[in-house]
């Protein structure tokens, strides 16, 4: 695996893979064929390592979306009718091919997104695990419940909803794409995938591996392009029955508006401003490790990051001082170096946004202990020093708005009630992390905090059958296990009379 190789070996390998991508470009894949966009236009994708161009990308339009949606529509009846075992076997082959190509996927993902290779190698393998997990459930996807009464037998079955649109973000695109596409295919849906324009390289690999695994043409289609054109056309298309989207809350609201005329079902995984709440009785060493990992891993560009640190007053100074020293030692550098812990941000625009919050912290009166500006060892690319700001108050913008970078804001609290008030005092509600040895307090906080997911004395450790999703402005719906099938499938109830029960007579003598 790439993480077992040296920096020099990774550079040599990515040079080879990059040359292949540059020569082929990134195309749309519609009805099993790699094609240019209908307009003939292209755009470029660049590496945040040094902002050099990786390759040209086909720029899709509404016409391309129409072709892809028609292909998904035409392929749907046969794919939905295929027995679950056959779908399972195709998805097993899909998972195996991802594992075989994990090094190529992970290195290109690091090149295209700036995410450190130490995390991307695992992300590629998690993508394979997602396919294998849902492959195991393909045979039973249509199963329902038996609901008998004295006079009737009710039973339910599930059927795939139809062609679906999947719109994925730029931060960990390969893994997040598999998280949506795998259950859709296992359920019997066909898919039109629109990846983020800032990180499109591995989406092409994902689609091509699906065809190699045996997906029939039209079952999985790929259209590249911009949200305001391709994304909008996908969310409005009459053939698409549901939209699964990962991204910003504002974009989610637009998608809901665009899909309303065709009554589309939506599943949104949106933004977060997640609290990590540390009580004085916690294992403070473990809490420190978890708080740092959940904020600064993946460059802080993750929806589940613990971006607000709430620490009980009696241990606040010691805990935040220790954390500040650790943050200063985080290794920033080329993401292809296995030693790198934080790489460059996705593009110059996002870098500017994160830097603006470093400046804002000072303006708002918080204490900046570290961060901002380009690291001394980085002379090009979209790098920023990991930032830690303390002594904020809950009303500050740095404590309210999603920054989506290596930026942590700390605040003290006196009581459990105050911690809960601060934690719930934002528009988001994706995750929360609670650190305490008091079981009663842990349960009380976990039940009262406004979040779709809560981890107690732990960082974000995913269990694939468990529900994943948020509340408030952090999302609608749940992924994971059977919860995914609730989205990608319709439930039908069938009621059969068990005998000659009473039927009211109207108009009878």
C-alpha positions, 0 to 999 in steps of 0.5 A, a space after each residue: 500500500 502507498 502508506 508503506 512506501 517512502 515519499 520518493 516512491 510515492 512521488 515516482 508512482 504518482 508521476 506515472 499515474 498522473 501521466 496516464 490521467 493527463 493523456 486520457 483526460 477525464 470524460 463523461 461515462 454515459 451508457 457504458 461509453 467514455 464520451 466528451 461533453 455534448 458542447 465539446 468544452 472542457 475545464 481543468 482540474 489542478 493539484 492543490 500541492 502546487 496548483 499545477 494542472 492535472 488534466 482536462 475534464 469534460 464539461 457536461 451540460 443539461 444535454 449530457 445529463 439528459 442522455 445520462 438520465 435516459 440511459 439510467 431510465 432505460 437500464 433500470 427495469 432490467 437491473 431492478 429485476 435482476 436477482 439479488 444474488 447476481 447483483 451481490 456477485 457484481 458488487 463483490 467483484 467491484 469491491 475486489 477491483 477497488 482493492 486491487 487499484 487502491 494504491 492508484 486511487 489513493 495517490 491520485 486522490 491525494 494529488 487531486 484533493 491535497 488530502 494526506 496519503 496516510 488517510 487516503 489509502 484507508 479511504 480507498 479501502 473503506 470504499 471497497 468495504 462499503 461495496 462489500 457491506 452492501 453486496 452482502 445485503 443485496 439479496 435481502 434488500 426487498 425483504 419486508 415485514 409480516 404484520 398479521 391481524 385476526 382477519 388479514 395478513 399484511 406483509 411488506 416488500 421493498 422495491 427500488 425507487 428508480 434512477 437516482 442522482 448522486 452528487 458528491 463533494 471534493 473533500 474525500 470524494 472516492 469514499 463518499 461516492 461509494 457510500 452513496 452509490 453502493 447501497 443504490 446499486 444493491 437496492 436495484 437503482 440505477 445511478 447518475 453521478 455528478 462529482 465535485 468539479 474540484 476533484 473529479 479524477 477518481 470518480 472516473 476510475 470508480 465508474 470504469 471499475 464498475 463497468 469492469 466488474 460487470 455493471 450493465 451499460 446505463 446502470 452507473 453513469 458519470 457526468 462532470 461539470 458545475 453545480 449551477 448547470 449539470 447539478 441543477 439539470 440533474 436535480 430537475 430531471 423527471 427521470 430521477 426519482 431521488 437525489 443523494 447529496 453531500 455538501 454545503 447546507 445552502 446548496 442542499 436548500 437549492 437542491 430541495 427547491 429544484 427537485 420540488 416540482 418533480 417531488 424528488 426524495 432527497 437525502 442530504 449530508 450537509 455542514 456541521 459545527 460539531 462540539 467536543 465537550 470535555 468534562 474535568 473527570 474525563 481521561 484528559 489524555 485520550 480526550 486531547 488525542 481525539 480532539 486533535 485528530 477529529 479536527 486536524 485529520 483530513 485537513 479539517 475538511 470533513 463534515 464530522 470534524 470537532 470544530 468547537 472545543 468546550 472544556 470545563 473551566 477547572 481544566 480549561 487552561 491546562 487542557 488548551 495549553 497542552 493542545 496548543 503545543 500539540 497543534 504547533 507540532 503538527 507536520 504540514 507538507 506534501 500530502 504524498 509524504 507518509 509523514 505529513 499530517 496536514 496537506 494543502 486545502 482544496 483550492 486558493 479560494 478555500 484557502 482564502 476563506 479559512 485565512 479570513 477566519 484566522 483574521 476574524 478571530 483577532 478582530 472578534 477578541 479571541 486568543 489565537 495561539 497558532 495558525 494562519 499564513 503559509 508554513 515555512 517549508 511550503 513555498 507553493 500550493 494552498 497550505 495554511 498553518 493549523 490554527 487553534 483559537 481559544 477564549 471565544 464566546 458562543 456568539 462569535 462568528 468563529 464559533 457559529 460558522 462552518 470554517 471547514 479547515 484545520 481550525 479549532 475554536 475553544 470555549 470554557 463552560 462551568 456547568 453541564 447545562 451551560 455546556 449543553 446550551 453552547 453545544 446546541 446554540 448553532 444552526 447545525 446538528 451533525 455530530 457531538 463528542 462527549 468526554 466524561 467518566 460519569 455514566 449518568 452525565 454521559 447519557 444525559 448529555 447524549 440524549 439532550 445534545 442536538 445531533 444526529 450522531 453522538 460519540 462518548 469517550 471516542 472519536 468518530 468510529 464508524 459502524 457500517 450498519 449504524 445510522 449516519 446523518 444529522 439534524 437541523 441544518 446538517 441534513 435530512 435522512 440517514 445512511 448506513 445499513 438498512 437505513 440506506 435502503 429506506 431511502 433508495 427503496 419504496 415500501 409496499 404493503 400487501 393485505 390478504 383476507 384470511 377468511 370471510 370477514 365482515 363487509 358493510 353492505 350499502 344499498 342492499 335490501 
